[in-house]
Amino acid sequence: MKRLFLAMSTLCSLAFGQTTWHGLSFGMTRDEIAASLPDFRLVPGDDAQHVHVFGLSPVYEMHGSRYAISFPFNVKLFMGLRSEKLERVTLKLIYPPQGPDEKTNTLAYLVAASEELYAGLKDKYGSPSEEKGSCPISPESLVRGGEHECSATWRDGQQSIEMDQQILMFNANQAPSVDYLVIYSKISSDF
């Protein structure tokens, strides 16, 4: 009986300590998150159903390893309304690019962002357990116009990492509709 309790305690502590984006762990409090991210400031956001939402300031910059471009992301931290502990982290690419990269060719920027994001997650978590569309998004597919999608899901311990990249190309006179999103979620042990 003691062994069963010890094994269950170990599994619970491993699940609680699962590291996610930028070294955060599910179950962290607001103060623990602030201490883990000293270069960022937590900014209260609009609370959603059952969660408190916080953003980070300044925005998170993902620096490319293959390209000399930085990709800015808005980061949101979702805390349980009752527990006030971290339950989910989302990153959303800021598009169109601002600052020094705003003059970058749109198609080249979107391809580079797709490649960097997909490669970074694949390097960290291995091959995705599920994949839909053409990952990463290729320059050839963008030149043809239309809708492009790259979705992949990874499972790592007690978390799920979902990447969704969608681009809707209209015509040369209209900017594309772009949505690049990464969601880190704790996998519930209730299922």
Phi, psi and omega in degrees: 000319179298322180296318179298315179298317179297317179296316179295319179298318180296315179298318179297319181290326176294317180296318180295324185271008181303121179277144182234214184304134173055031177081005177286158177234142175298141182096354179291149175274171178302317180295320179295321178295314180301320179291328180283338182238067186295340180275357182238158175243133177283129181242119179302137178246193178282120178293142177252178180300124176071005181218151167266140182243133176233142172256175177244144174229133356288176180297154179279132178253117173270116181272129182294143175263336179260334183235149179273055181228145172256145181241114183278138179232139167277131180248134174238137177248127182252121183248139178302138182296319179273314185283333185054039178237153185298128179240331184204149176230133176235145174236131180232124180299132175276118181223136003286160181298148179247166174072215187297337182267001185292340179271359179297142177305130184303310183296317179297319180298314182293321177294314180298317179297318179298313180297314182296315182294313180296313181296319180298316179290321179293320177298322183279320188246359181084194180292142180294151177282336177219144178213140181222138180086196182256107183247135343290168180294133185260155177298324181298318181291325180291324182298328180286347181081187178087204183257139181228138181220141173220112178234137178214149179230134176241150172236128182224105181063241182257026178226157175242136177242118181246127176245131179226121178238122179227134178227130175243110180268129180264277177210178185296338183267356184233134180294146179289156172271123187233135176217104176247121186222140172233131181236123174257119181232145175285133177277124181290140178272004181283348186263000000 
